[in-house]
Each structure stands twice: as structure tokens, then as C-alpha cells.
């Protein structure tokens, strides 16, 4: 089956994005497409598959996101910005409510965060810190770690801890524990280690269904909220959130509504043939490259030093 797609990224979190509004596939087949296209050893690669889908009476359009293992996520805020931009361009609008798997988000075009960088604001929440909403079957103290965690549902589940220095081996070990679906958290969770770097946050995440990733938008949002809930920054503070992929701007309100502003960069437009049964993708045909957007984002990241 042949698909047209846009290769895109939000803060370095990269995805193939398909306009699926007129495509009839069941969830099992979309999972197969995700495993074929988001395979890092395949010809396209990505942290997951994004779908622009039809909306309803309360939503201009919707988003679905499948992880690289074929599981479907409740949300993906880096991906949401990219889908929002695709929806804006498809419908000729600049503001929308977007239907997600289990919730909604408000999105809008925003002034560029750096010259030439397409930027979208997302507003999500209220986030929950109830252990049942995160999927924990016991106390946070039962995690195999000596660290203190804040649990946040964005609505996808996050475990956030603040550290002086990020130890990636420790992060991966805890992430793999959660990824195995243990009795404590059978639905798995995203795990983030966060450093305070002056007024900024630096976030490193082991993402559910993906693994160690350079960027996870909902983890950055959860980290902004956790920083406020734990008193590390005043609630309502505008801050930069950094990761290996780049940066976003973030703010958490007292009602646990979180606003994230960041890039929605389109890298190229292509089409690809996918063998659904074999879960394999052929080499894509690239129809147009958006070098100016890639260059603008690279310049913005380089300016961070």
C-alpha cells in the first residue's frame, strides 16, 4: 500500500506524518505501518508515526500517534505541533481544538521562536497526579530507585525526578523496568531525569514504546509541571526546556494546564510503498526537500551552544 507522508520533527523528535483523513485502515494495520516506517533500521525511521485524522463537532481535526513498536500513545506533544501545522495548512486556519486519543488540546500558530522556525503553541490538561491515572498499582516508593518521583498523566503516564547530573545508564535501567510492564505499572510509563540548569530545565527521557529518546514533548510538559508542583520554580513561570533535540518554551498554571511552544519543522515530502503483511517499507520517493526549514532549526539549536 502506498502512502504520502511528510517527514517532520518537533524539538528533534522525528516522525513520518500521514494525512489519514481519507484512508480506511484498522488499528492493526496502522500499527504495522508504524513498525515499518518508524523502524530506525528502515528507510524512513522515526520515533513513531503521526496521523492527521478527521475531527468532529468540537474539533477541527484529530491526531493519532503510534509508537515505533506499534502501540498507540494517548498523546505526543512534539508530534501534536507537527500535526497541528499540517491541519492548519490543510484547512486554512491558524487556531484549533484537536481531538486526541483520550483528551483534547488547543493549538495555535505562534511567532517564530527563532528566525525561520515554524512555531506552534499547544495547551493541554489539566494534568493529573493521581496514581490511578498514571496506572500505578502501588506507591511510588515501590519503584526500584532511591529517587523521589513525581507522577504526572498528560494524559499519557510520566515519572519525573530531578537530579544533579543525569546518569543515562540509571535512566535506561529504570526505563526498561517500566517498559517490561511490571505488576507495579503494567501499562508502562515514560521516565524522565531532569536537571535544573539556571532558569532552564534539561530533560532526558526513556519513552514508553520507543526507548531512550532525544526528545519527548509530553515529558517536557510533565517536567514543567513537576518543577512547579515540587517548588523548584514558581507555578506560572515561563521557562525554556532543553533536551538533546533542541528546546521548547513551557509554563504550568495553578490549575495544572500546561502550555508548550515549540517548532513544527517539515523536512521533506515523500511517498512510500509499505508491505503491511511483512511490515516492511521500500525506499521512499522524495518529492520536495525543505532545506530552508532544516537550516533554520539547525541554526536555532547551534545558537544554544
N, C-alpha and C positions, 0 to 999 in steps of 0.2 A: 504494500500500500504506500502511495506517495503522499508526502506531507510538505507543505511550505512552512518555513519557520524563520524566526528572527533569532540570531544568537545575541544575547544581551547579558548585561550584568548590573547588579546593584552592589556598590561597595566591594567589588571583586567577586561577589557571589554570582557565578555564571550559570546560564540556563539556555536551552533551546525553548523558544516560546512559540506556540501554535495557536492561531486563531481557530478555535474549535467550535464556533457558534453554529456552523452548518455541517459538522462531522458527527455521524452517529456511530459511536463505539461504546461498548460496555466497559465497566471498570477494569475487568481482567485484561482487556486489550490495551487500555490506556496504561496499565501497569507494565505490559510488555513493551509498549512504545517507550516508556520511561527508562526501562532497563536497557533498551537498545541505544537510545540517543544519549542518555546521561552516563553511559559507561566511559570511564576515564581512559580505558584502553581502546575504545572505539573511535570512529572517525569524526564524531561531533563532540562528545564529552560535556559534562556539566555537573552541577550539584543537585540537579533534579530537572523535572520537566514542568513548565508552566503552560497552563491552558487559559486563554481568554474564552469565557463561555457567556451565554445569554443571561440577562438579568431577569427581573420580574417587576411587579408594580412599584416596589420600593427601592429597586437597584437598577442603575443604568446598564450594568453588566456584572459578570461574576468572574471569580478566579478559582481554578483548581490547581493544586501543586502536588506532584508525585515525586517522592524522593528517588534517589538513584537505585534503591533496592525495590522500587515498585510500590512501596507503601504510600498512602496519601496523608499529607500533613494538614492540620487544621488551618494553618496559616504559614506564610513566609513573607516577612515584611520587606526584605530586599527584592524578592520576586514580585511582591504586590506593586511596588513602584514601577517596575517594568510593564506589568500587565495593565496598570492604570494608564501609563503613557500610550500603550497600544490601543486601549479602549478610547482614550481621548481622541487619538488620531482617526480611529475607525468611525467614531460618532460625531466628530467635530465639536467636542465640548472640552472644558477645562476643569470642571469640578464634577464629582460623582460620589454616590454611595455604591459600594461594591459588596456583592454577596460572596462570603467566604463559606467554607465547609460547615462551620457551626456558629458563625457570627457575621458581623458586618464591619466595614471600615469606611471612613470618609477620606477621600483623596482629592488633591488639587494640584495643579501646576504651581510652581513657586519660582521666585527669582533664582537664577543660577547660583549654586554655592561656589562656583569658580567659573572663569570665562569659558564659554562654550560647552558647559556641562549641563545637560538637561536634568532638571531637578523636580522632584515630586514630594509633596507633604502627605503623610499618612497619619490618621488619628484613629487609634484603636483602644478598646477597653469598654468598661472598666475591667482591668485585670483582677484576677482572684489569687489570694494566697491560702485558700482553703486546701488542706492536704488532699481531700477527696477529689477536688478539681484537677489537681496535679496527677492523681492516680496513685498516691502513696497509700499503702495498706498498713503502715505503721508510722512511727515517729522519724523525723529527720535524723535524730541521733543514732538510728539503726543503720545508717549508711556506713560502708566500710571506709571511713575517713575521720580524722580527728578535727576537721574543719567545721566551722559553723556555716550552714547554708540557709539561704532564703529561697523558698519555693514560690514560683510565680506561674500562673496559667495565663498565656497571652492570646488565645486560649490554649495553644499548644504548651506542653509542660516543660518548665525550666527549673534547674537547680543552679543557684548562683552563689559563689563565695568570693570574698575579697582577700587577696594575697599580696604580700610584699613583692614577690617575684614569681612569675608563672613557671611552674615545673611541668613541662609538657608530658613527661613520662607519667607523672602522677595524674594529670588530667586524663590521659588516654586510658590508664588503668581503671579509673572510676567511670569514665565514659563507656568502656567495654563491659563493665559490671552492669550498668544500666541497660546497655544495648542487648544484653542477654535475656532481658525480661524476667528478672528475679521475682520472687514472691513479694518482696517489699514494693516493687514498682513494675508490675507485669506489663503495663503499656509502654514502658521505656520512657526516657526523658532526655532532653538536651542538658548538657553540663557545661557551665562556664566558670573559668577562673578570671578574675578581674583585678587589674592593678589601677590604683589611683595615681595618675601622673599629673601633679599640679591640679589645675582645674578640669583636666580631662580624665576620661576612663579609657583603658585599653582592655579589650575583651578577646579572650581566646576560648573557642567553643568546640566541644565534641558534640556533633549534631546527630540527633536520632535519625537513623536510616541513611546516614552519609558518612559519619566518622569525623576525624579532626578536619576542620574547615577553616579557610582564611577569613570567612565572614558568615555571620548568621544574623539577619535583621531582627528577628524576634528575640534573639538572645541579647542583642544590644538594647532593645526596648526593655526587656526584663531587667537588665543590669542598671539602666537608668532608674527604673522604679525601685529596685533593691537598694541602690545607693541612697535614695530618699527615705525609704522605709527604715533603714538601719542608721539614719542620722549622719551619714558620711557627707552628704550635701543637703542643703535645704530643699524641701519639696518646692517645685516650681522653677528651679534653677535651669537656665539654658546652658547646655554643655556640649562639648564635642566628644564623640565616642569614636575611638580609633580601633582598628584591627589590622591584620596583615593585608587585607584587601583595600583599605583606604579609610574613609571616615563618613560619619553622618552627624547631624545635629539632633539632639534629643532633649525632651522635657517631660517630666511626670507631674501631674496635678494631684491635688489632695484627694480627688475622687478616683484616683488610680487610672485615669485616662492618660495614655502616653502618646506623645506626638514625636514622630521621627521624620526628618527631612534629609533626603539624600539623592544621589544620582540615579538615573534610569538611562543607562548608556546602551545604545544599539550598535553592535559591532559589524554584523553583516546580515544580508537577506539571502536565503538559500532554499533549496528543496532537496528532499532525500527520500530514497526508497527504503522501507522497513519491512523485513520479513517478520511478521507477527509471530508465527509459529516458532521460528528459530530465535526470535528476539535479537536479531542482528540488523544493523544498518549498513547500507552501502556508503561509499564516499559521497558527501553532499555536493550538489552543484551550486556554487556561489554565484548569485545574480548581481549583487552590488555590495561593495565594502564601504563602510562608513568611517574612513580613516580619520576624518576631522574629529569625530566624537571620541574615538580611541585616543587620539593625540591630546585632546583637551583633558580627558580624565588622567592620562599619564602625567601631564604637566601638573595637575592638581595634587596628585599623590607625591610627585617629586618635590613640590613646594613644602610638604610636611617635613622633609628632611629624613 
